Amino acid sequence: MKKAVLLVLLMALVVSSFAFKVIMVSDVGGLGDKSFNDGTWAGILKAKDKYGIDVQVIQSKEQSDYVDNLSNAAKEADVVIAVGFMMSNALFDVAPQYPATKFIGIDIAPPEGGKVPKNVQLYLFKEQESAFFVGYLAAAMTKTGKVGFIGGIAIPPVERFRYGYIAGVKAYNDIYGENVEVVVGYTESFTDAAKGKSMALAQYAEGADIIFAAAGACGNGVIDAAKEKSLKLYGIDANADLATVIDKYFEKGEGYFAIGVDSDQDYMAPGYVLASALKRVDNASYYGVRDAYRNRFKGGLQVLGALEDGVSLSQMKYTKGLVPARILAEIEYLNYAIKSGLLIVPDNENDLNNFSADIEFPF
């Protein structure tokens, strides 16, 4: 009996020692940002549930932590996931030193020269496509003729969100002969929610009534600002239920909204977050871990857009009833147009400046 128990214990130790391990290294936003890091971690947890793998997260407090955190993770993990554009240099410094470890870069572009190390799989996104949907929606829903955009730091992914958002507004203007304006600002941070809130309040004071925040945890402050402004306008307290909020919106004929980013942030303030521009970092991290676990890891770059289920519009669980049915139908058609190549959303300033929507709806 004792020998049997000992054998079972030894087998468990052997299995444990060979367990497939994934370590995510967060950027400075960390877990709890309700955005980029949380979304990436959700994809890893999905892989954990599916394959029974070991997972861990190392949280970075400063950018100077990136190299050490990635190096330490590489010493014990089969797969290391680096989260965010700001980790690019650290990833390309560390990965070649650990050729037996597979690295996944979420929102990280190839290094200068375009050569990606063989043990690195990069995922980029067509952020401009999901931003296009919320830009069109914001232009359709504004009561003031002015909407806002708040970016974190003007890195390429944030800028692609801006290009797509403005293009969506432009498309609505072209189709309906309107002149909705976009106010733009940057917090120069992805972690300062207070700064996000103060900038949002400033844009609301300038006349915007809907603000899209592509600024990480700063966007939490933008959501707070939208709720605060709406509560004051509606004359209700913070504990009012969703039905009351919706009734007050229709009664007043106006309101203040935030638009979420990356993850579905609609739940964070039901009735005050109009929609979220989803960037499916959860799918990217899941795909990467899945492929590594199945020995199908190839390395290189994958770009995920609407066609690849890499970006989309949230389901608008709390606010769909506020939006005219025709606008919802138009957004659905625009999604089809993007997926089929009939509509190309600009991903740079030059294409944005020359963009016009040559779209005819079949209804």
N, C-alpha and C positions, 0 to 999 in steps of 0.2 A: 504493500500500500504506500509506504513511504517513498519507495523507488518511483512509483507511478506519479505521485505528487511532485517529486523532484523533477521528473522528466517533463511534466507539464510546465513547471516554472522555468526550466531551461529553454523550452521551446518558445515560451512567451518572451523571454529575454532576447532570444535570437530574432524573433519576428520584430520586436520593438527596435532592435539595433538597426534593422534594415527598413524601417518605416519610411515612407516617402514624406519628406518634410518641405514645407513651403514657408518662407518668411517674407512678409511684406515690410518694407521700410517706408514709413510715411514721410511726406514733406512736413514743413513746419506747421501746416494747418492741423495735422494730427487727427486721430479718431475723434468723433464727436462733432466734426465740422458740418454734418448733415448735408454733405456735398461730395466733393471729389474723393477724399480719403475713405469716407464711409461707403461710397459706391463701389470703390475698388475692393474693399474688404468684404462687401456683400457677395461679390463674385467668387472670392476665395472661399468663403463659408459655404457657398453653393457647391463648390468642388469638394470641399471637406465632407459634406453630407452625401455626395454622390459616390466618392471613392474611398472614404474612410482614411484620409491622409491626415498627417499632423500639420497644424498651421500655427503661426505665431506672428506677432507684429512688433516691430521696433519703431518707436516714435522718435522723430527728430525734433529737437527743440530749437536748433539753429541750423542755418545752411552749412556751417562748418562741421556739423555732425555727419553729413552725408557719406563722406568717404569711409570714415570709421564704421559707421553703421552698416553700410553695404559690405565692407570687408569682413566684419564680424559675422554677418548673416551668411556670407558665402562659405565660411569655414564649417558650418554645420547643416546647411540646407541643400536640398537637391535643386530647388528653384528659389530665386530671390526676385522679388518684384519691387521695382523702383517706381515711385509715384510722383509724377509731375515734371514738367519742363525744366524747373529749376534744378533738377537732379541730373541733368544731361551730362555735364562734364564729369561728375563723380562716377556715373555709371560707366562711361567709356574709359575712365582711368582704372577702375577696379576690375571690370569684367575680364580683360585679357590676362589678369593675374590669376584667375581661377577658371581655367578652361574646362574643368570637369563639372562646373556648376552652370546651370542654365539661368539666364537673367531675362526678365520681362520688363520692358520699359513702357509705362502707361503715359501717353501724351508726350513722348520723347521722340524727337526727330533724329534721323541719321546724322552722324558727325560730319564736320566739314570734309568734303571730298566724297561723301556718300557711302563709304565702306563701313558696313555694319559687322562687328565681330561675329564669328560663327555661332557663338554661344549666347547671342542676344536676339530676342524677338521684340520688335518695337510695334506699338499700336498708336496710330494717330486717328483723328476723327474729322469728319466734315462738319465741324461745329456750325458753320455758316448755314447748313441746311435746317437744323432744328431752330436756330435763331431766326431764320426766315419765317417760319411758321408763327413764332410769337411776335415778330415785328408786324406781320400782316394782321394778326389778331389785335395787337395793341392799337394799330391805326384804325381798325374797324370799331374799336370799343371806346376810344378816347372821347370825352365830352368837351375837352378844352382845345383840341387840335394840336396838342403838344405832348410828347412822350419822352421818357428819359432812358439813358443807358449809363450804368455805372460799372466800369471795369476795375479790376484789381491793379495789376501791373500790366503794361502794354506788351506782353509777350505774344508770340504768334497765335496760340489757341484763343486767348482773350480777344485779340484783334479779329480773328475769324468770326467769333460771336458778334462783334460789332458790325462787321461787313454784312453778315447775314441779316441782322436785325434791321439795319438801315435799308437794306435791299427789300425786305418785307414791307416796310413802310412805303418805300418808293413804289413797289408793285401796287399796293392799295391806292396810292395817289394816282398812279397811271390809269388804273382800271376805273376808278370812281371820280376822277377829275378833282381830287381833294388836294390839300397842301398841308398835311400833317407834318409838323417839325419834330426833330430829334435833338434833345439836349444831351451832351456827352460829358462825362467826368470820370476821373480815376482816383482811387483811394491810395494808390502806391503801396498796397498791402493786401494780403489775402486772409489776414487774421483779426483785423481791427474792426469788430462789429460796431463799435461806437462811432468810428469814422464813417462807416457805411450809412449809419442812421443819420448822422448830421448832414452828409452830402445829399441823401435822399430828401430830407426835409427842405434843404436849399432848393433842390430841383422842383419839389412840389410848390414851394413859394414862388418859383419862377414861372409856374403855370402848367407844369407837367402833372398828369393825374395817373399815369401808369409808368412804372420804372422797371426795366430789366437789369438785373445785377449779375454780372459774370465776374465775381470777385471773391469766390470762396466763402469763408465765414463772415466776411464783410457784408455779404448778402443777407445774413440773419438780421443785421441792423436795418437793412432796407425793408425787410418784411415787418419789423417792429414799427418802422415809421409809417408804412401804409396802414397798419392797423390803428395806430395812434391817431392819424389824421381822419380816418373813417369814423372811429368812435366819436370823435369830437363833432364831425359833420352830422352823424346820425343821432347824436344825443343819447347814446346807450352806453352801458358799462361793459367792461372787458369780458364778463361772464355771459353775455347775451348769446343765445343759441343761434345756429346757422339760419334757421327759418326767419328769425328776427332780423338778422343781418341782411338777408336777401330781400325781405319786405321793405326794409329801410332804403336799400339801394333803389328799388323801383319807385318808392314813394318820393325820394329826393331827385331821382333821375340822374344821379351822379355818384361818384365815390372815388376812393383812392385804392390803387392796386400795386402790388409788387409782382414780378415774374421771377420764378425760381430758375435754378440752373443745375446742370449735371444730374443730380438725383431728383426724384419727384418730391418737391418741397411744398406741394399744395396743402398737405396736412398740417404744416407748421402754423398756419393761421387760416383755417377754413373760412372762405368767403372774402378773404383779403389778398390771397395769392391767386391771381387770375389763371395762371397756368405755369408750367415749368418746361424749359427747353432741355430735354433729356439728352445727356451724353452717356451712352451706355458703357461706362468704364467697368461696370459689373460684368457685362458680356465679355469685354476684352480680357479682364483678369481670369474669368472662367475659361475662355477659349485657350488662353496661354497655358494655364495649369493642366487643363484636360489634355492638350497636345503633348505636353512634357510627360505626363503620367502614362500616356499611351505610346510613348516612344515615337511620336510623330512631330516632334519639335524640329523645325527647319531653320529658324533664325531668319533675320531680314526684317522687312517692313510690311505691315498691313494697314490699310487706311479704310476705316469703317464709316459709311454714310447711311443714309436712309435705306438704300437698297440692301445693305448688309445688316440691317437692324442695329446700326451703331449709333444713330441719333433718331429722335422722334419728339413728338409733342406729348405731354402728359395727358391722362384721361380726363382731366378737369372734373374730377368727381364732385367737387363742391360748387363749381361755378358754371358748368355747362348750360344750365338753365338761364343764365344771364345773356348768353350769346345768341343772336338771331340764327335760325336754322340755316338760312342761306349762307352766312359766313362760315359756319361749320362745314357745309357742303363744299364751299369754295376751297377751304383749307385741305379738305380730303382730296379734292381734285389736284391741287397744287402738289400734294404729296405724291400722287400718281405721276404728275408731270416731271417731278424731280427724279423719281425712281426710273422712269422710262427714258430720261434724257431729253425730254421736250423743254425742260427749264434747267438752266445752269445757274446756280447761285454763286455770285462772285466771292472769291476768297482772297482778294487783294484790293488795294486802294484804287488802282487804275481801272480794274474791271468794275468796281463799284461805281466809280464816276461815270462810266459809260453804260451802266446797266439801265435797261428799261424792260418792263414786263410785256411781252407780246403774247398774251394769253387770252383765249376766248373760251369761256366756260360753256360746256355742252348742255346747259339747262337755263 
